[in-house]
Amino acid sequence: MKQCMSVLDYVIKIRNIVDELKMVVHIISDDNYIIICFEGLPRNYGIFKTYIHVLGISLFGHLVLKLLQEQNHTPTISNMIG
């Protein structure tokens, strides 16, 4: 994720890539979708990634909500820890 890119823009970019892959019949599971998303997050999201793993979030839609909360500094456990 580029420093100047918002989380929402980043998620939309990932979603567009996944949609393009689906068009060529390459299905990506939510687990892999989350891994792809994590790979592009900046280093300062390390605690957030751990938090998501501990929660056991495996649906991409839930991850998006948590990412948006994190970006907007809505109180989450990861904000309280870090």
N, C-alpha and C positions, 0 to 999 in steps of 0.2 A: 504494500500500500504506500503510495507516495505521501510524503509529509503534508502536502497541500490538499490532498484528497479527503473528503469527508467519509465517514464510515458508510453512510447511505450510498454515496457514489461508488465506493469500493464494492459494496454488496451488489449493487445493480450491475457493475462491470462483471463480477463473478457469475451472477445469474445469467447475463447475456451469453457468456462463454458456454455455460452449461446448456442453455437452450439451443445454441448452435450445435453443440455436440449431440444433443438429443435428435436433432434433425438428420444427422447421419447415423442414427441408431446406435449411439454410444451412450448407454444409460449410466449415470453416475449416482451412486447411493448417497443418502444424506450423510453417512459417516465420512465418505470420501469428500463430499462437498464441504464439510466442516474442516477437514484436514487441509484442503486447498485454501480455504479462507484463512486458517491459522497461519499457513506458510507466508502469506503476504502481509500479516500484521506487523507493525513495528515492535521492536524489542520491549518497549515499555508496556506491552500488553501481556507480558509473561504471567503475572499474577492472575490476570483475567482468564487466560487459557487454562491455568490450573483450576480456577474456580469453576469453569465450564465443565472440565473433566470430572471434578468432584460431584457436581450436580448430576452428572450423567446425561447431559443434554445431547440428544442424538437426532433431533429434527432441526433442519436448517432454519426454519421459520422462528423457532425459539431462540436460536443463536443470534439471528438478526435483531430480535427485540432486545436481547441482553447487550449486544454491541451498541445499539442506539442509546440504551440507558447509560452505558459506560461513557460514550462520547458526550452525552448531555450532562454528565455528572449527576444523574439521578442516583440517590443513595442505593447502593448495592453492597453486598458483602465484600466484593473485591475493592470497592472504594474505601470501605472501613479498614480493610487489612492494609492496603497500600497507602 
